[in-house]
Amino acid sequence: MEAAERLGVSLRRFDGWEPTEVTEHEYDDAGRLVRSVSRRESEFDEEDRGWFLALALCRRLTCAGCGHWLPESTSTATEDYQVDAPYRCGACTMLAMRQEQHSEKNQHMHATRWTVERRR
């Protein structure tokens, strides 16, 4: 769903579907072409629109901070939640350390892209 959204195509298009296009030609009495009209099937049908609307609603109802479902997590029963010990991602740690070193020399950090790979 998200991949189709990023590409700007319907789910069925993402799955390989192609819209049907029909061209009708109109001729005069002498057999000369007067007009051609092409009609293309709509890419987003009712089901596709429903899926995209559902994704938008799901995002709107999910907390951006913790990822929990807001209709549940915004209840007054906060004691229903427990917080586990924090964890640290080793790849993110190494990346942050390198970025700190690099930022001292580079004014354009916003334009710098990084890759992190596991050592072998």
C-alpha positions, 0 to 999 in steps of 0.5 A: 500500500505504501509503495503504491502511494509513494509511486502515485499509482493505484494498488491494482496498477502496482499489481500489474493492471493496466487501464483499458483504452478504447478509441472510437472513430467517426467518419463522414459520408465520404469515408473521411475521418472526422473525429476520434475520441479516446476513453481510458478507464479510471486508474483509481476505482472505489476500492483503491480510493477506500484503501488510500482513505483507510491508510490516511485514517490509520496514520491520523489515528496513530501517535507519531511519538510512540506508534500506539493507536490513539483511540486506546492510548489517549484514554484516561487509563494510563496505568494500562501501559508499561514502559520497557527499558530503553534500547540502543541501536548500534548502527544508529549509534555509530552513525550519530558519532560519525555525523558529529565528527563530520558536522564540525567540518561541514556546514551543509549537513542537510545535504549530506547522505549516509549509509550504514553497513554491518562489518563482516 
